[in-house]
Amino acid sequence: MRDKRGVIGDLTDPAPLFAALGDSTRMRIVARLCEAGPLSIVRLTRGAKISRQAITKHLRTLAAAGVVRSDRVGRERIWELQSARLVQARRSLEQISDQWDAALERLRAFVEKHEH
């Protein structure tokens, strides 16, 4: 589904979220926004070893996954995290962890049952 900004995706599906977070540059952007709060592209680019255009491309990927959003303030675009999407990532990882723990418990029970 495409929204009015042209963003594609179902925000309940965690795959695009993890795909977006799977890039080290995008993770650095997310970490920077976590640490500093909303920032302009100028401030996000400051100290980066990549161009403003590259940062913008990464921000658009993060926006398409619902991780960040931007608002125009005067002549600048301010980028901020969408905490609900990061909460969804945490919940998805917790669910996977719970499933893994249950699988390991079933394996332990099976091995103990068949040892005798």
N, C-alpha and C positions, 0 to 999 in steps of 0.2 A: 504494500500500500504506500502511496506517495502523499506526503502532506503538502501544505501550501508553500513550503520552502524547497520542495523537491527532494526531501529526505525520504529514502525508501527503507521499509523494514517494519516488522512487527516487534514492538518493544517488549513483548513478553518472551520472545525467543532469545535465549542467552548466547547463541552462537555468534551473531554479529558483534555482540559486546566483547566476548573473549577474543575474537579475531582483531578487533580494534585495539584491545589492550595487549595483544601479543607482540607489538612492535616496541622496541626499546625507546625510540624517540617519543612515541606517543605516551609511553609510561612516564618518561621524564616530564612531559607536558602536564600530565595528570598530577604527578607529584608536586610540581611547581604550583599548580592551581590549588592543591590541597594545602600547601604550606603558606602561600601568599594571598589566597583568595582571588577574586575576580581580577583579571589583568587584561590590558590592551595587547594587541599584537606587537606593538613596539616594545613593551616591557617583556613579553614572552620571548621575543627574539634576542633581547639584550643578553649577551654572554653565551648565546647558542653558537654552535659551529656550523649551522646550516642557515640557509637564506630565509628571508621573511616569506617568500613564496612557498618554500618547503614546509615551514611551520604552518602556514595557512592550509596547505593540502592535508597535513596531519590533523589539524583542527576540524576540517570538514569531515574527515573519516570518523573522528570521535563524535562529532555532531550527528552524523548519520546513524551511529550506534546508540545515540541518546545519552552519551557520557557527558558532553558539554553543550552549552548553548551560548548564544551571543546576543547582545543588544547594542544598538547604536546609541552612543552618548556623544552628542555633538558630532565631531568629525571622526571619532574613533569607534571602533567596535570592541566591546568589552566581553571577554570570554569567561564563563564560570562553569563549575562542575554541576552536574545534575545528580545530587546525592542519592535519589531514589534508584537510579540505574546502578550505582555502586553497591547499594544495599542488595539489589537483585543479584549482583555477581556474588556477593558474600553468601546469600541464601543458596544459590546454585552450588557453590563449592561445599557448603555445609551438607547439602543433600547428597552430593557425590561422596563426601566423607562418610556419612551415615550408611550409605549403600555399601561402601568398601568395608566398613567395620562389620556390617552384617554378613557380608560374604566371607570375611576372614573368620568370623565366629562359626559359620556353617562349616568351613573347612576344618577348623580346630575340632569341632564336635565329630565330624566324619572320621578324622584321623584317630582321635581318641577311641571311638567306637570300634574301629577296625584294627587297633593295635593288639587287642587281646585275643 
